[in-house]
Amino acid sequence: MNFQFKTTEEKFLLDPYIKMGKFFMEALAICCWNIWSRRNDLIFNGVQVNFGKWKSDFKEDFTLLKHRVKEVDKPIWQSWI
């Protein structure tokens, strides 16, 4: 995909989403799942919410997708981690 940006601000705001768009839905689903899991830990187990734990769980879960990524897309996928 090749996009033409009208302004530098537009490029700054939109470029990361375009480059990583192939994995956006997967990342969003994993992000939401991990937020839900942290919420359940808080409500049912009394575990305090910790951004570091959420982030490490997100990276771990996102890494599990590695086998589904085409070789061509691996550099883009790796940038998410």
C-alpha positions in Angstrom: 0.0 0.0 0.0 1.2 3.4 -0.9 -0.5 6.5 0.6 0.1 10.1 -0.1 -0.1 12.3 2.9 -1.1 16.0 2.6 0.7 17.3 5.7 3.5 16.2 8.0 0.9 16.0 10.8 -1.2 13.6 8.8 1.8 11.4 8.1 2.8 11.5 11.8 -0.7 10.5 13.0 -1.6 7.9 10.4 1.6 6.3 9.2 1.9 3.8 12.1 -1.6 2.6 11.6 -1.1 2.0 7.9 2.1 0.1 8.4 0.7 -2.0 11.2 -2.8 -2.3 9.8 -2.4 -6.0 8.9 -2.2 -6.9 12.6 -4.4 -4.2 14.1 -7.5 -6.3 14.7 -5.4 -9.2 16.2 -3.6 -6.7 18.5 -6.9 -5.0 19.5 -8.5 -8.4 20.3 -5.5 -9.5 22.4 -5.4 -6.0 24.1 -9.1 -6.3 25.1 -8.7 -9.9 26.3 -5.9 -8.9 28.5 -7.8 -5.9 29.9 -10.7 -8.3 30.6 -8.4 -10.8 32.3 -6.9 -8.1 34.5 -10.4 -6.9 35.4 -11.4 -10.5 36.4 -8.2 -10.8 38.5 -9.2 -7.7 40.3 -12.8 -8.6 40.9 -12.5 -12.3 41.6 -9.0 -12.7 43.1 -8.4 -9.2 44.5 -5.2 -8.8 42.5 -4.2 -5.2 41.9 -4.2 -4.0 38.3 -0.7 -3.6 37.0 0.2 -2.1 33.6 3.5 -4.0 33.5 1.7 -7.3 33.9 -0.8 -6.4 31.3 1.9 -5.4 28.9 4.0 -8.6 29.4 0.8 -10.7 29.0 0.0 -8.8 25.8 3.5 -9.5 24.4 3.3 -13.1 25.3 -0.1 -13.6 23.7 0.9 -11.6 20.6 4.0 -13.7 20.3 1.8 -16.8 20.0 0.6 -15.5 16.6 4.1 -15.8 15.2 3.3 -19.1 13.4 0.5 -17.4 11.5 2.5 -14.6 10.1 3.9 -14.7 6.5 7.6 -14.3 6.1 7.1 -11.1 4.2 5.1 -9.6 7.1 7.4 -10.7 9.9 9.3 -7.3 10.2 5.9 -5.4 10.5 4.7 -8.0 13.0 7.9 -7.8 15.0 7.5 -4.0 15.3 4.3 -4.6 17.4 6.4 -6.4 20.0 
